[in-house]
Amino acid sequence: MSVSDAVLSRRSIRAFKDTPVPLEVLRRIMDKARWAPSGCNFQPWEATILTGEPLKALQGKILQSPPQDPIEYSFSDPEVIPECKARLQAVGAAMYTAMNIGRGDKDARLEFMQKNATSFGAPALLVCYMDRRNSAPQWSDTGMWLQTIMLLAREEGLDTCPQEFLSLYARLIKEHIGVSDESHILFCGIAIGYREEDEAVNNFPREREPVDGNVRFLGF
């Protein structure tokens, strides 16, 4: 698979098959992903990948627990930026329309949102965290690492869904995997598995800004 094919075929998958992901495939992805760029070669990222009983046990705890207060960090602040909010609303409308869930059907929307707790049925979950002494540049480095992982997953025929939602249960997750809440902040999870090809939630159209909408070219 070319890089272009991986980029264009990657999407956030929200319905997975229960087919296990082989350890050797995950190790191959992670071994390649460590070559992602990072400022000053800090390589600030850390992760734990769960499957099987450890994953089921974690999901059981999440399902039985309320989101933590205070939250680990806010991932929704850009909603105050009109164009960002419009993009959020557009993708949400397309997704729920594809699933035939009406705007006023709060119960169905809540039921679907709760599937975040079980990572939409993905058989493997990567949990990403980093030392609290890191700051914005290292968060950016970690994002590049996670994107590298997601593209390498496509090369292996796998699919993913990045989940900032899981930061709402950060302390619970860190306790489960044996990571100190005092020293580390949890960024997100990445659901990993094989997509259910025919599920509407995996096939609705998504929009992206045209290149000229947010990129300028000078001196050409």
C-alpha positions as CSV (number, residue, x, y, z in Angstrom):
1,M,0.0,0.0,0.0
2,S,1.3,3.4,-0.9
3,V,1.5,6.2,1.6
4,S,-1.2,8.0,-0.4
5,D,-3.5,5.0,-0.3
6,A,-3.0,4.7,3.5
7,V,-3.8,8.3,4.0
8,L,-6.9,8.3,1.9
9,S,-8.3,4.9,3.2
10,R,-7.7,5.8,6.8
11,R,-10.9,6.9,8.7
12,S,-12.2,6.6,12.2
13,I,-13.8,3.2,12.3
14,R,-16.7,2.8,14.8
15,A,-17.7,-0.8,14.1
16,F,-15.1,-3.5,14.3
17,K,-15.0,-7.3,13.7
18,D,-14.0,-9.4,16.7
19,T,-11.1,-10.9,14.8
20,P,-8.0,-10.8,17.0
21,V,-5.0,-8.7,16.0
22,P,-1.8,-10.8,16.1
23,L,0.9,-9.6,18.5
24,E,3.6,-9.9,15.8
25,V,1.6,-7.4,13.6
26,L,1.3,-4.9,16.4
27,R,5.0,-5.3,17.2
28,R,5.9,-4.7,13.6
29,I,3.8,-1.5,13.5
30,M,5.3,-0.2,16.7
31,D,8.8,-1.0,15.7
32,K,8.4,1.1,12.5
33,A,6.5,3.9,14.3
34,R,9.4,4.7,16.6
35,W,11.0,6.4,13.6
36,A,8.4,9.2,13.7
37,P,9.9,12.7,14.1
38,S,10.1,14.5,17.4
39,G,11.6,17.8,18.4
40,C,15.1,17.5,19.9
41,N,14.6,13.7,19.4
42,F,12.8,13.7,22.8
43,Q,10.4,10.8,21.7
44,P,8.0,11.7,24.5
45,W,5.3,9.2,23.8
46,E,4.5,6.1,25.9
47,A,1.8,3.5,25.4
48,T,0.3,0.3,26.6
49,I,-1.6,-2.0,24.2
50,L,-4.3,-4.2,25.6
51,T,-6.3,-7.1,24.3
52,G,-8.2,-10.1,25.7
53,E,-9.1,-10.2,29.4
54,P,-7.0,-7.1,30.4
55,L,-9.0,-5.1,27.8
56,K,-12.4,-6.5,28.8
57,A,-11.6,-5.9,32.5
58,L,-10.8,-2.2,31.8
59,Q,-13.9,-1.7,29.7
60,G,-16.0,-3.2,32.5
61,K,-14.6,-0.7,34.9
62,I,-15.3,2.2,32.5
63,L,-18.9,1.1,31.9
64,Q,-19.5,1.1,35.7
65,S,-17.8,4.4,36.4
66,P,-18.7,8.1,35.8
67,P,-16.3,10.4,34.0
68,Q,-13.6,11.8,36.3
69,D,-13.9,15.2,37.8
70,P,-11.9,17.3,37.0
71,I,-11.2,16.0,33.5
72,E,-7.7,15.2,32.4
73,Y,-7.7,18.0,29.8
74,S,-10.2,19.7,27.6
75,F,-10.3,18.6,24.0
76,S,-13.4,20.6,23.0
77,D,-12.3,24.2,23.5
78,P,-12.2,24.9,19.7
79,E,-16.0,24.7,19.6
80,V,-15.9,28.4,20.3
81,I,-14.3,28.9,16.8
82,P,-17.2,29.1,14.4
83,E,-15.5,27.2,11.5
84,C,-14.4,24.4,13.9
85,K,-17.9,24.0,15.4
86,A,-19.4,23.9,11.9
87,R,-17.0,21.1,10.9
88,L,-17.9,19.2,14.1
89,Q,-21.6,19.6,13.4
90,A,-21.2,18.5,9.7
91,V,-19.5,15.3,10.5
92,G,-21.8,14.5,13.4
93,A,-24.9,15.1,11.1
94,A,-23.5,12.8,8.4
95,M,-22.7,10.1,10.9
96,Y,-26.0,10.0,12.6
97,T,-27.9,10.4,9.3
98,A,-26.1,7.3,8.0
99,M,-27.2,5.3,11.1
100,N,-30.8,6.7,10.8
101,I,-30.6,8.3,14.2
102,G,-32.6,11.5,14.3
103,R,-31.4,14.7,15.8
104,G,-34.0,14.4,18.6
105,D,-33.4,10.8,19.4
106,K,-31.4,11.4,22.5
107,D,-31.6,7.8,23.7
108,A,-30.2,6.3,20.5
109,R,-27.4,9.0,20.4
110,L,-26.5,8.2,24.0
111,E,-26.5,4.5,23.3
112,F,-24.1,5.0,20.4
113,M,-21.8,7.3,22.3
114,Q,-21.5,4.7,25.1
115,K,-19.9,2.4,22.6
116,N,-16.8,4.6,23.0
117,A,-16.3,2.8,26.4
118,T,-15.8,-0.5,24.6
119,S,-13.8,1.1,21.7
120,F,-16.6,0.1,19.2
121,G,-15.8,-3.6,19.6
122,A,-12.1,-3.3,18.6
123,P,-10.1,-6.3,19.7
124,A,-7.1,-4.2,20.7
125,L,-6.6,-0.8,22.3
126,L,-3.5,1.3,22.5
127,V,-3.5,3.8,25.4
128,C,-1.2,6.7,25.0
129,Y,0.2,8.8,27.8
130,M,3.3,10.9,28.6
131,D,5.3,12.5,31.4
132,R,3.5,15.6,32.8
133,R,6.7,17.6,32.4
134,N,6.1,17.6,28.6
135,S,4.3,20.6,27.0
136,A,2.6,21.6,23.8
137,P,5.5,20.8,21.4
138,Q,5.7,17.2,22.8
139,W,2.0,16.8,22.4
140,S,2.5,17.6,18.8
141,D,5.3,15.1,18.6
142,T,3.1,12.4,20.1
143,G,0.4,13.3,17.6
144,M,2.8,12.6,14.7
145,W,3.7,9.3,16.3
146,L,0.1,8.3,16.6
147,Q,-0.6,9.3,13.0
148,T,2.4,7.2,11.9
149,I,0.9,4.2,13.8
150,M,-2.5,4.6,12.2
151,L,-1.0,4.8,8.7
152,L,1.2,1.7,9.4
153,A,-1.9,-0.1,10.6
154,R,-3.5,0.6,7.2
155,E,-0.5,-0.9,5.5
156,E,-1.1,-4.1,7.5
157,G,-4.8,-4.1,6.6
158,L,-5.9,-2.8,10.0
159,D,-8.2,0.0,11.0
160,T,-8.2,2.4,13.9
161,C,-10.2,5.0,15.8
162,P,-8.4,7.6,17.9
163,Q,-10.4,8.2,21.1
164,E,-9.8,11.3,23.2
165,F,-13.0,10.2,24.9
166,L,-11.0,7.8,27.0
167,S,-9.2,10.7,28.7
168,L,-12.5,11.2,30.6
169,Y,-11.4,8.0,32.5
170,A,-7.7,8.7,32.6
171,R,-7.1,8.0,36.3
172,L,-9.1,4.7,36.1
173,I,-7.1,3.6,33.0
174,K,-3.7,4.6,34.5
175,E,-4.5,2.6,37.7
176,H,-5.6,-0.4,35.6
177,I,-2.3,-0.4,33.6
178,G,0.0,0.5,36.4
179,V,0.9,4.0,35.4
180,S,1.3,6.8,37.9
181,D,-1.4,9.6,37.7
182,E,1.0,11.9,39.5
183,S,3.8,11.6,36.9
184,H,1.8,11.0,33.7
185,I,-1.0,12.5,31.8
186,L,-3.2,10.3,29.5
187,F,-3.7,11.6,26.0
188,C,-6.0,9.2,24.2
189,G,-6.7,5.7,23.2
190,I,-6.5,4.2,19.7
191,A,-8.9,1.3,18.9
192,I,-7.2,-1.2,16.6
193,G,-8.8,-4.0,14.5
194,Y,-10.6,-4.9,11.3
195,R,-13.5,-2.8,10.1
196,E,-17.0,-4.1,9.5
197,E,-17.1,-3.2,5.8
198,D,-20.9,-3.0,5.4
199,E,-21.7,-0.9,8.6
200,A,-23.1,2.5,7.7
201,V,-21.1,4.2,10.4
202,N,-17.9,3.2,8.6
203,N,-19.1,4.5,5.2
204,F,-20.7,7.9,5.5
205,P,-19.2,10.7,3.5
206,R,-16.8,13.1,5.3
207,E,-15.8,16.6,4.2
208,R,-12.3,18.2,4.4
209,E,-11.4,21.8,3.7
210,P,-10.0,22.4,0.2
211,V,-6.3,23.0,0.2
212,D,-6.7,26.8,-0.5
213,G,-9.1,27.0,2.5
214,N,-6.3,26.8,5.1
215,V,-3.0,26.7,3.2
216,R,-1.2,29.6,1.4
217,F,1.6,29.3,-1.2
218,L,4.0,32.3,-1.4
219,G,6.8,32.8,-3.9
220,F,5.8,30.2,-6.4
